[in-house]
């Protein structure tokens, strides 16, 4: 779900732009790289990026300089396993973390 023009809309990930405000909840795929601005007990499965087997807690506070380690970022193609969050899109498409990894292959 994205908030645009003061309205909630359902859009495909391909329709998102940098700066969009998105809402995610348990069971949903993260639609872009997002910076968490508000959250309620969000945990994400980052195993496709980091190999961590346990869901990782997320929140609005920056906890580490490394983007893959800080808790205030969630990444495209990972899944929300618990809770919900609101975030601001900061990378889309080939510019996402997973998109950059794909270009290395």
C-alpha positions in Angstrom: 0.0 0.0 0.0 1.3 3.4 -0.9 0.3 6.9 0.3 0.1 9.3 -2.6 -1.7 12.6 -2.9 -3.2 12.0 0.5 -4.8 8.7 -0.5 -3.9 5.1 0.1 -3.5 3.1 -3.1 -2.5 -0.4 -4.0 0.3 -0.3 -6.5 2.7 -2.8 -8.0 6.4 -2.5 -7.0 7.2 -1.4 -10.5 5.0 1.7 -10.1 6.7 3.0 -7.0 9.0 6.0 -7.1 11.7 7.3 -4.7 10.0 9.2 -2.0 6.8 7.2 -1.9 5.5 6.4 1.5 4.6 2.7 1.8 3.0 0.5 4.4 3.9 -3.1 4.8 2.6 -5.8 7.2 3.3 -9.4 8.0 3.2 -11.7 5.0 4.0 -9.0 2.5 7.1 -8.7 0.3 9.0 -5.5 0.8 8.2 -3.6 -2.4 11.4 -1.5 -2.6 14.3 -0.5 -0.4 12.7 1.5 2.3 13.7 3.6 5.3 11.4 2.8 8.3 9.8 5.8 9.8 7.2 4.1 12.0 6.8 0.5 13.0 4.9 -1.9 15.2 7.0 -5.0 16.0 8.3 -5.4 12.5 10.5 -8.4 11.8 11.9 -9.2 8.3 13.4 -12.2 6.7 16.7 -11.0 5.3 18.1 -14.5 4.6 18.2 -14.0 0.8 20.6 -11.0 1.4 22.5 -11.8 4.5 22.0 -15.6 5.2 20.6 -14.9 8.6 18.2 -17.6 9.5 16.1 -15.7 12.1 13.8 -12.8 11.2 15.4 -9.5 12.1 13.7 -6.7 14.1 13.3 -3.4 12.4 12.5 0.1 13.7 12.9 3.8 12.9 16.3 4.2 14.7 19.6 3.9 12.8 21.7 1.3 14.7 24.7 0.8 12.4 26.6 2.6 9.6 26.4 -0.6 7.4 23.1 -0.5 5.6 22.7 -4.3 5.8 23.2 -4.1 9.6 21.1 -1.1 10.6 17.6 -1.7 11.8 15.9 1.3 10.1 16.1 -0.2 6.6 14.1 -3.0 4.9 15.1 -4.3 1.5 13.2 -5.1 -1.7 12.4 -8.8 -2.1 12.7 -9.6 1.6 9.5 -10.5 3.5 7.8 -8.9 6.5 7.4 -11.9 8.9 5.8 -10.1 11.9 4.3 -6.7 12.6 3.8 -3.7 10.4 5.7 -0.6 9.3 5.6 2.6 7.3 8.6 3.5 5.3 9.9 5.9 2.7 11.2 4.4 -0.6 14.9 5.3 -1.2 15.8 2.8 -3.9 13.8 1.1 -6.7 14.5 -1.4 -9.5 18.2 -2.0 -10.4 19.2 0.5 -7.7 18.0 -1.7 -4.8 20.5 -3.8 -2.9 19.2 -6.9 -4.6 19.3 -5.2 -8.0 22.9 -4.3 -7.5 23.7 -7.8 -6.5 22.0 -9.1 -9.6 24.1 -6.9 -11.8 27.3 -8.5 -10.4 26.3 -11.9 -11.7 
